[in-house]
Amino acid sequence: MPLQRRVPKRGFVNPHRREFQVVNVGDLARFDASATIDFDLMCERRLVRRRGGPVKVLGRGELSIPLTVRANAFSKSAREKIEALGGKAEVIEL
């Protein structure tokens, strides 16, 4: 019998897992004030990979300008930081 059949298999890999591309709030500080940031603009500035997939904005870092950010998901702290400065966190459905 081959070795791969004799060795026990362990763990579980979810075939329906959604893998987010992560962007931190501190990375968004390089954009101009009152800019609308979407997936295409993030790809242009190389914050996310071009191969696609959903984008999630996390709350690490500081933001000092109001922005309108369009992404698939936001962490609670990222949403609070963006909206505290008068910006908008818009959720795009997949």
N, C-alpha and C positions, 0 to 999 in steps of 0.2 A: 504494500500500500504506500502511496506517495507521502512524503513528509507533510505536505500542506493539508492532507486529510487527517493525519494523526495528531497534529498540534491542536489544542483546544482554541476555539474562537472566543473572543471576549469583547464586551462592549456592544454598543448600539450606535449606528450612524443614521440619523434622521434624514431620509431622502428629500423631505419637504422643507428643510431648514432655509430660512431667508438670511442671507449674509449681507449686512449693511456695510456700506463704505462710510467711514467715520470722518467727520470734519469738526474740529473744535472751534468754539466761539472766538478764541484768540487768533485763529487763522483768518477769520473774517474781518479783522481790524485793518487789513491792507487795502480794502475797498474804499471807494469814495463815499462820503456821507449821502444818505438818502438813496443809495443804489438799490436796485432789485437784483438779488443774487439767486440764480437758479442753477440747474445742473449744467447747462451749456457754459455758463460763465465760470463755474467751478472747474470744469474740464479745461477751459482755456487757460486758467491760472494754475493748473496742475494740482488742485487740491484733491481731486478724485481721479480714478483711472477711467479711461475712455470705454472700457469693455461693458459698461452698463451696470445695472444693479441699483437697488435703493440706497439713498443717502440718509444718514442720521447725523444730526447736529448735537454735539455734546457740550457741556458747560465749562470745560476747562479753559482757563484764560480769561482775559478781561476785554471788554468792548467799551469804546468811548464815543462812538458815533451811532446815530439811529440808522438802521438798515431794514429792508424788507427781504426776508430770507424765505425761499420756497424749497422745501425738502420733503422727503417721505416720512420722517419721524424726527421728533425733538425730545431731548431729555427735559425733565422738569426745570432744572437749573438753567439750561440754555434758553428755554422759553422765557423764564423770568428775567434773565439778563438782557435779552433782546427787547422785551416789552417795557422794561424799566426805563429805557432810554427813548421811548417813543417809537420804536420800530415795530414790525409785524413779523410773526412767525406763522407762515401759511403752510398747511399740510397738503401735499399732493398725494392723491390716491394712486396705488400701484396699478 
